[in-house]
Amino acid sequence: MTNMDLAGDETGVRGDEEEMTSLKEVNMKYKVHRLDIIMENGQSQLEQFLNNLEGEVVTIIPNIKKTSLSQIYGATAKVNFLLIVEKIK
């Protein structure tokens, strides 16, 4: 790297710091819900839960329970609950 390349990198870092400062000023609140799920009616269960939320859904994270040897090696998997992150207004 030359000195010119380093100067360009430093400018990029300063821009990121300014952006991070503006993001810190925004006060966002989140709530994490746990939804125990039964796979036979999982779709309707999830749909009903999501429709009852007041805020915006940010992400849904499945927890995969590995109990048997075939599940450990990835042949099958069982989702036993979901974590749902909601952004509150």
PANUVEX-425131 format. One line per field, with one value per residue: x, y, z of N, C-alpha, C, O in turn; residue in one letter; residue number from 1. Coordinates in steps of 0.2 Angstrom, whole numbers. Example, Ala and Ser with C-alpha at 12.3 -4.5 7.8 and 13.67 -1.06 7.14 Angstrom:
BEGIN
n_c1 <- [66 | 64]
n_c2 <- [-28 | -11]
n_c3 <- [39 | 35]
ca_c1 <- [62 | 68]
ca_c2 <- [-22 | -5]
ca_c3 <- [39 | 36]
c_c1 <- [66 | 64]
c_c2 <- [-16 | 0]
c_c3 <- [39 | 39]
o_c1 <- [71 | 67]
o_c2 <- [-17 | 6]
o_c3 <- [42 | 40]
resn <- [A | S]
resi <- [1 | 2]
//
This chain:
BEGIN
n_c1 <- [4 | 2 | 6 | -5 | -15 | -18 | -22 | -34 | -41 | -42 | -51 | -63 | -65 | -68 | -80 | -88 | -88 | -95 | -108 | -111 | -112 | -124 | -133 | -133 | -140 | -153 | -167 | -172 | -183 | -185 | -193 | -192 | -200 | -205 | -210 | -217 | -218 | -228 | -225 | -235 | -246 | -239 | -238 | -251 | -251 | -240 | -244 | -255 | -250 | -241 | -250 | -256 | -247 | -241 | -231 | -217 | -210 | -194 | -185 | -185 | -180 | -176 | -176 | -167 | -169 | -158 | -159 | -158 | -146 | -147 | -152 | -142 | -132 | -138 | -148 | -162 | -172 | -179 | -189 | -191 | -195 | -198 | -189 | -194 | -191 | -197 | -200 | -203 | -215]
n_c2 <- [-6 | 11 | 28 | 36 | 27 | 23 | 36 | 37 | 26 | 31 | 41 | 35 | 28 | 39 | 43 | 33 | 33 | 45 | 41 | 31 | 38 | 46 | 35 | 31 | 41 | 38 | 31 | 16 | 3 | -14 | -30 | -47 | -62 | -78 | -92 | -107 | -121 | -132 | -143 | -149 | -140 | -128 | -118 | -111 | -107 | -98 | -88 | -83 | -78 | -68 | -60 | -54 | -46 | -29 | -21 | -20 | -34 | -39 | -50 | -68 | -81 | -98 | -111 | -125 | -142 | -154 | -171 | -185 | -196 | -195 | -182 | -175 | -176 | -169 | -174 | -174 | -162 | -154 | -141 | -133 | -121 | -104 | -88 | -72 | -56 | -41 | -24 | -11 | 3]
n_c3 <- [0 | -3 | 3 | -2 | -3 | 10 | 15 | 8 | 14 | 27 | 26 | 22 | 34 | 43 | 38 | 40 | 54 | 57 | 52 | 60 | 72 | 70 | 69 | 82 | 88 | 86 | 94 | 95 | 99 | 103 | 104 | 109 | 105 | 109 | 101 | 103 | 93 | 84 | 72 | 63 | 62 | 60 | 51 | 51 | 64 | 65 | 56 | 63 | 75 | 70 | 64 | 75 | 80 | 84 | 80 | 69 | 60 | 62 | 61 | 60 | 69 | 68 | 80 | 80 | 84 | 88 | 89 | 85 | 77 | 63 | 62 | 68 | 58 | 48 | 40 | 43 | 52 | 66 | 70 | 85 | 92 | 88 | 87 | 87 | 82 | 85 | 80 | 90 | 89]
ca_c1 <- [0 | 6 | 3 | -11 | -20 | -19 | -26 | -41 | -44 | -44 | -57 | -68 | -67 | -71 | -87 | -92 | -89 | -101 | -114 | -113 | -115 | -131 | -137 | -134 | -145 | -160 | -169 | -176 | -185 | -186 | -196 | -191 | -205 | -203 | -216 | -216 | -221 | -229 | -224 | -241 | -250 | -234 | -239 | -256 | -249 | -235 | -248 | -260 | -245 | -239 | -256 | -258 | -241 | -243 | -225 | -214 | -206 | -187 | -182 | -188 | -175 | -178 | -171 | -167 | -167 | -155 | -159 | -156 | -140 | -148 | -153 | -135 | -129 | -142 | -153 | -168 | -171 | -185 | -189 | -195 | -197 | -195 | -188 | -197 | -189 | -202 | -198 | -209 | -215]
ca_c2 <- [0 | 18 | 33 | 38 | 22 | 24 | 42 | 36 | 22 | 34 | 46 | 31 | 27 | 44 | 44 | 27 | 35 | 50 | 38 | 27 | 43 | 47 | 30 | 30 | 46 | 36 | 27 | 10 | -3 | -21 | -35 | -54 | -66 | -85 | -95 | -114 | -122 | -139 | -143 | -151 | -134 | -123 | -112 | -107 | -105 | -93 | -83 | -81 | -75 | -62 | -55 | -51 | -41 | -22 | -18 | -22 | -40 | -38 | -56 | -74 | -86 | -104 | -115 | -132 | -146 | -160 | -176 | -191 | -196 | -192 | -175 | -172 | -176 | -165 | -178 | -171 | -157 | -152 | -134 | -134 | -115 | -98 | -82 | -67 | -50 | -36 | -17 | -7 | 10]
ca_c3 <- [0 | -3 | 8 | -4 | -2 | 17 | 16 | 6 | 19 | 33 | 25 | 23 | 41 | 46 | 35 | 44 | 61 | 57 | 51 | 67 | 77 | 68 | 70 | 89 | 91 | 85 | 99 | 93 | 104 | 100 | 108 | 106 | 107 | 108 | 99 | 103 | 87 | 82 | 64 | 59 | 61 | 61 | 46 | 54 | 71 | 64 | 53 | 68 | 79 | 66 | 63 | 81 | 82 | 83 | 77 | 62 | 61 | 59 | 58 | 63 | 70 | 70 | 84 | 77 | 89 | 85 | 94 | 83 | 73 | 57 | 63 | 69 | 51 | 43 | 35 | 45 | 57 | 69 | 73 | 91 | 93 | 84 | 90 | 83 | 84 | 83 | 81 | 93 | 87]
c_c1 <- [4 | 2 | -4 | -17 | -23 | -24 | -33 | -45 | -47 | -50 | -63 | -70 | -70 | -78 | -91 | -93 | -95 | -107 | -116 | -115 | -122 | -136 | -138 | -139 | -152 | -161 | -174 | -177 | -187 | -189 | -194 | -196 | -202 | -210 | -214 | -221 | -222 | -230 | -231 | -245 | -246 | -236 | -245 | -255 | -245 | -239 | -252 | -256 | -243 | -244 | -258 | -252 | -243 | -237 | -223 | -210 | -199 | -184 | -186 | -182 | -177 | -173 | -172 | -165 | -164 | -155 | -157 | -149 | -141 | -149 | -146 | -131 | -133 | -147 | -160 | -167 | -178 | -184 | -194 | -198 | -194 | -194 | -190 | -195 | -194 | -199 | -204 | -209 | -214]
c_c2 <- [6 | 22 | 35 | 34 | 23 | 30 | 41 | 31 | 26 | 39 | 41 | 29 | 32 | 45 | 39 | 30 | 40 | 47 | 34 | 32 | 45 | 42 | 29 | 35 | 43 | 31 | 22 | 5 | -9 | -25 | -42 | -58 | -73 | -88 | -103 | -116 | -130 | -139 | -145 | -145 | -128 | -117 | -108 | -104 | -98 | -87 | -80 | -76 | -68 | -57 | -51 | -46 | -34 | -19 | -21 | -28 | -38 | -44 | -62 | -79 | -93 | -108 | -122 | -137 | -153 | -166 | -183 | -190 | -193 | -185 | -172 | -171 | -172 | -168 | -175 | -166 | -156 | -145 | -135 | -127 | -110 | -92 | -77 | -60 | -45 | -29 | -14 | 0 | 14]
c_c3 <- [0 | 2 | 5 | -3 | 5 | 18 | 14 | 11 | 25 | 32 | 25 | 30 | 44 | 44 | 39 | 51 | 62 | 56 | 57 | 72 | 76 | 70 | 78 | 92 | 90 | 90 | 97 | 99 | 101 | 106 | 105 | 109 | 105 | 107 | 98 | 97 | 86 | 75 | 60 | 58 | 62 | 57 | 49 | 60 | 70 | 61 | 58 | 73 | 76 | 65 | 69 | 84 | 80 | 79 | 71 | 64 | 58 | 57 | 62 | 63 | 72 | 75 | 82 | 82 | 86 | 90 | 92 | 79 | 66 | 57 | 64 | 62 | 46 | 39 | 37 | 51 | 60 | 72 | 79 | 93 | 88 | 88 | 85 | 85 | 81 | 85 | 84 | 91 | 92]
o_c1 <- [10 | -3 | -8 | -22 | -28 | -28 | -38 | -51 | -52 | -54 | -68 | -76 | -75 | -83 | -97 | -99 | -99 | -112 | -122 | -120 | -126 | -141 | -144 | -142 | -157 | -157 | -180 | -172 | -191 | -187 | -196 | -197 | -199 | -215 | -211 | -227 | -218 | -234 | -231 | -248 | -248 | -235 | -245 | -257 | -246 | -239 | -253 | -258 | -243 | -243 | -261 | -254 | -246 | -238 | -227 | -205 | -199 | -182 | -189 | -179 | -180 | -167 | -177 | -159 | -168 | -152 | -154 | -147 | -137 | -148 | -145 | -128 | -131 | -150 | -164 | -162 | -183 | -180 | -199 | -203 | -189 | -198 | -187 | -197 | -195 | -197 | -209 | -204 | -215]
o_c2 <- [6 | 21 | 37 | 36 | 22 | 30 | 43 | 32 | 25 | 39 | 43 | 28 | 32 | 47 | 40 | 28 | 40 | 48 | 34 | 30 | 45 | 43 | 27 | 34 | 45 | 26 | 23 | 4 | -9 | -25 | -43 | -59 | -75 | -88 | -105 | -115 | -134 | -136 | -143 | -144 | -122 | -111 | -101 | -98 | -93 | -81 | -74 | -71 | -63 | -51 | -46 | -43 | -33 | -15 | -25 | -28 | -37 | -45 | -61 | -80 | -93 | -107 | -125 | -136 | -156 | -165 | -187 | -185 | -190 | -181 | -166 | -166 | -172 | -165 | -174 | -167 | -156 | -144 | -136 | -127 | -111 | -91 | -77 | -59 | -44 | -28 | -13 | 3 | 20]
o_c3 <- [3 | 4 | 9 | -1 | 7 | 22 | 17 | 12 | 28 | 37 | 28 | 31 | 48 | 48 | 41 | 54 | 66 | 59 | 59 | 76 | 81 | 72 | 80 | 97 | 94 | 91 | 96 | 102 | 96 | 112 | 99 | 115 | 101 | 110 | 94 | 97 | 88 | 71 | 55 | 52 | 63 | 59 | 49 | 62 | 73 | 63 | 58 | 74 | 79 | 65 | 69 | 89 | 75 | 75 | 68 | 69 | 52 | 51 | 68 | 58 | 78 | 74 | 83 | 85 | 82 | 95 | 96 | 77 | 64 | 52 | 61 | 61 | 40 | 34 | 32 | 54 | 56 | 76 | 78 | 97 | 85 | 93 | 80 | 91 | 75 | 91 | 80 | 90 | 91]
resn <- [M | T | N | M | D | L | A | G | D | E | T | G | V | R | G | D | E | E | E | M | T | S | L | K | E | V | N | M | K | Y | K | V | H | R | L | D | I | I | M | E | N | G | Q | S | Q | L | E | Q | F | L | N | N | L | E | G | E | V | V | T | I | I | P | N | I | K | K | T | S | L | S | Q | I | Y | G | A | T | A | K | V | N | F | L | L | I | V | E | K | I | K]
resi <- [1 | 2 | 3 | 4 | 5 | 6 | 7 | 8 | 9 | 10 | 11 | 12 | 13 | 14 | 15 | 16 | 17 | 18 | 19 | 20 | 21 | 22 | 23 | 24 | 25 | 26 | 27 | 28 | 29 | 30 | 31 | 32 | 33 | 34 | 35 | 36 | 37 | 38 | 39 | 40 | 41 | 42 | 43 | 44 | 45 | 46 | 47 | 48 | 49 | 50 | 51 | 52 | 53 | 54 | 55 | 56 | 57 | 58 | 59 | 60 | 61 | 62 | 63 | 64 | 65 | 66 | 67 | 68 | 69 | 70 | 71 | 72 | 73 | 74 | 75 | 76 | 77 | 78 | 79 | 80 | 81 | 82 | 83 | 84 | 85 | 86 | 87 | 88 | 89]
//
